[in-house]
Amino acid sequence: MEFPQKTLLTRAETASILSVGLSTLDTLISEQELPRIRLSKRVLFARGDVETYILAHRSTGGMKIPYPESAKIEMTRRK
């Protein structure tokens, strides 16, 4: 599956990209494995966070590749 060319992805799009169900996606959120963005009642995901999550969970020869610090996105809150 190809990534949609959007900055923010819905829960359904993100679950589809990761090939998981919505309940598994919610578990990833609650365990703080995948950052989310809340806009009013909507839950969205930054495209870069989803790509980084995928790359961080690749494995080579049974070794997990660590989540790169340079890939973390710094978000600032508006008041």
C-alpha positions in Angstrom: 0.0 0.0 0.0 1.2 3.5 -0.8 1.1 6.3 1.7 -1.5 9.0 0.9 0.2 12.3 0.2 -1.3 14.0 3.2 0.3 15.5 6.3 -2.3 14.1 8.7 -3.8 10.6 8.6 -7.1 9.4 10.1 -7.3 6.4 12.4 -8.6 4.2 9.6 -5.9 5.3 7.2 -3.2 4.7 9.8 -4.6 1.3 10.8 -4.7 0.3 7.1 -1.1 1.4 6.5 0.1 -0.5 9.5 -2.1 -3.5 8.6 -3.6 -3.6 12.1 -7.1 -3.2 13.5 -8.4 0.0 15.2 -8.2 -1.7 18.6 -4.5 -2.5 18.1 -3.9 1.1 16.9 -5.6 2.3 20.1 -3.3 0.1 22.1 -0.3 1.6 20.4 -1.6 5.1 21.3 -2.3 4.2 25.0 1.1 2.6 25.4 2.6 5.8 23.9 4.3 3.9 21.0 2.7 6.0 18.4 2.1 9.8 18.9 -1.3 11.1 18.1 -2.8 14.6 17.4 -6.2 15.5 18.9 -8.2 18.1 17.0 -11.5 18.6 18.8 -12.9 15.0 18.9 -10.8 13.8 16.0 -7.7 11.7 16.4 -5.1 12.1 13.7 -1.5 11.0 13.1 1.3 12.9 11.5 2.6 11.1 8.4 6.2 11.4 9.6 5.3 9.8 12.9 3.8 6.8 11.1 6.7 6.5 8.8 9.1 6.7 11.7 7.2 4.1 13.7 7.4 1.7 10.8 11.1 2.2 10.4 11.7 1.8 14.1 10.0 -1.6 14.1 12.1 -3.1 11.4 14.3 -5.9 12.5 17.5 -7.3 11.1 18.6 -10.7 12.3 16.4 -10.6 15.4 17.8 -7.2 16.5 15.4 -4.3 16.9 16.5 -1.1 15.3 16.2 1.7 17.9 13.9 4.6 17.3 16.1 7.4 16.0 16.2 10.5 18.1 16.5 12.7 15.0 13.2 11.4 13.7 11.2 12.6 16.7 9.0 15.5 15.9 8.9 18.4 18.4 5.4 19.8 18.7 4.6 23.1 20.4 1.3 24.0 21.9 -0.6 27.2 20.9 -2.3 29.1 23.6 
